[in-house]
Amino acid sequence: MGVYTTIDPATGEEFARYQEISDAELDALIGRSAAAYRSWRTTELAQRRAVLTRAAELHREQADELAKLLTLEMGKPIAQAKGEVALVASIYQYYADNVEEFMADELLKIKGSGTAVVRTEPIGPLVGVMPWNYPYYQVARFAAPNIALGNTIILKHARNCPQSALAIERILNEAGLPAGVYANAFISSAQVAAAVADPRVQGVSLTGSETAGAAVGAVAGRNMKKSVLELGGSDPFIVLEDADIDAAAAAGVVGRLSNGGQACTASKRFLVEDGVYDQFVEKFVAGMAGWQPGDPTSPETKLGPLASTAGVEELDELVQDAISHGAEVLLGGKRPDGPGAYYPPTVLAGVTPKMRAFSEELFGPVAVVYRVDSLEAAIDLANDSPFGLSSSVFTTDQQKADRAAAALEMGMVWVNSTSKSSPDLPFGGTKASGIGRELANYGFNEFSNKKLVRNPKGQ
């Protein structure tokens, strides 16, 4: 049986180890989830709201303790870890505040006599498969709306953040969630497939790589289960000649380096119009150089280690492949010696389609800059990617911003801003970046039954 392990990426020291559960234990867990669903689905909304509100309060009350776990398990700088906990609290509170509105009956305007109403109802136990880069946030945007809706959840977290996974389960139990409504499960990929195929389970949500998404989506499809897949991204950051270059460069640094660059919505490809290319690159490279890796437990640190040495190796492979094929290194580009999963801020230019960095996701503090001669060229290059998650456009011309927003093949477009998350904004992409949406009312409805009640003689 496999293990889930806490290893400090800043030092390589192991702190905790947990064994996977057996197939029999998983079967029993699914049974408890199915039994809990039968009562939770009919629980008064006031009680569901109270649980969600208390979960938000507990995140705020225990913010320091929860943040330290993120720093320990995946190297997130402590100030950013506290920011993640605050965001999670806002998500639980958002669904507490809006569940009644989201579940209200919709009276349809119909031809003929009588009434037609669409009711929003839960569908049953769900499996969640979540990653390590935002251990609390990724879970909250799946769990909060489905707990509010009346579904139950079996959550398989990433292998390198087991203590964060257990903390989520503990918080929800302390908030008053009945036993079986939310259950952490230390299980294998094979057990995930078995759980999704189980007739008691009605859907699956995965945030992770496109390889993992394809595997889980295939199992869901074979078994006629609903799936939401939030996958990778190679987000373009377009800078036009009329942009505020100082603001764009500063935003680009934050968009590329926050969370160590380990975010699907991080700004990764910088497409800069020719007239301001040199000016932008100079400011951008200088800003990137100012974020040197440091101790993630220090409040002053903005860039910590990557989450694992394996992540460093994968990132460095892409960088060295680009360099070997002629890419220009404007900053960094060399893996440091010494302990810890550290990688320096890196900026590459001259990346071409023959290099892996052109089409593969750079999951770490590495940016690629491109010179383009027009907005149309920037849009063409932005769309020349298997991914379609988020994007940024920096311009002072609203008409150009509107043209870009209409033409970009992305799930999200941000104007004069990097991509940010908020409970009231839908999150998701297109193409290889996934299927479905999370957050806002869109996330609430993904795993709901929209039941039509038609009464031809009703009033």
HELIX and SHEET records of a PDB file:
HELIX    1   1 ASP A   23  TRP A   40  1                                  18    
HELIX    2   2 LEU A   45  GLU A   61  1                                  17    
HELIX    3   3 ALA A   63  MET A   74  1                                  12    
HELIX    4   4 ILE A   78  MET A  103  1                                  26    
HELIX    5   5 TYR A  137  LEU A  149  1                                  13    
HELIX    6   6 PRO A  162  GLU A  174  1                                  13    
HELIX    7   7 SER A  189  ALA A  197  1                                   9    
HELIX    8   8 GLU A  210  ARG A  222  1                                  13    
HELIX    9   9 ILE A  245  LEU A  257  1                                  13    
HELIX   10  10 SER A  258  GLY A  261  5                                   4    
HELIX   11  11 ASP A  274  ALA A  289  1                                  16    
HELIX   12  12 THR A  309  SER A  324  1                                  16    
HELIX   13  13 ARG A  356  SER A  359  1                                   4    
HELIX   14  14 LEU A  375  ASN A  383  1                                   9    
HELIX   15  15 GLN A  398  ALA A  407  1                                  10    
HELIX   16  16 ALA A  440  ASN A  445  1                                   6    
SHEET    1   A 2 VAL A   3  ILE A   7  0                                        
SHEET    2   A 2 GLU A  14  GLN A  19 -1                                        
SHEET    1   B 3 GLU A 106  LEU A 107  0                                        
SHEET    2   B 3 THR A 115  PRO A 122 -1                                        
SHEET    3   B 3 SER A 448  ASN A 455 -1                                        
SHEET    1   C 6 TYR A 182  ASN A 184  0                                        
SHEET    2   C 6 THR A 152  LYS A 156  1                                        
SHEET    3   C 6 PRO A 125  VAL A 129  1                                        
SHEET    4   C 6 GLY A 203  THR A 207  1                                        
SHEET    5   C 6 LYS A 226  GLU A 230  1                                        
SHEET    6   C 6 GLY A 434  ILE A 435 -1                                        
SHEET    1   D 7 GLU A 328  LEU A 331  0                                        
SHEET    2   D 7 THR A 346  ALA A 349 -1                                        
SHEET    3   D 7 VAL A 366  VAL A 372  1                                        
SHEET    4   D 7 SER A 267  GLU A 273  1                                        
SHEET    5   D 7 ASP A 235  VAL A 239  1                                        
SHEET    6   D 7 SER A 392  PHE A 394  1                                        
SHEET    7   D 7 TRP A 414  VAL A 415  1                                        
SHEET    1   E 2 PHE A 387  GLY A 388  0                                        
SHEET    2   E 2 THR A 430  LYS A 431 -1                                        
END                                                                             
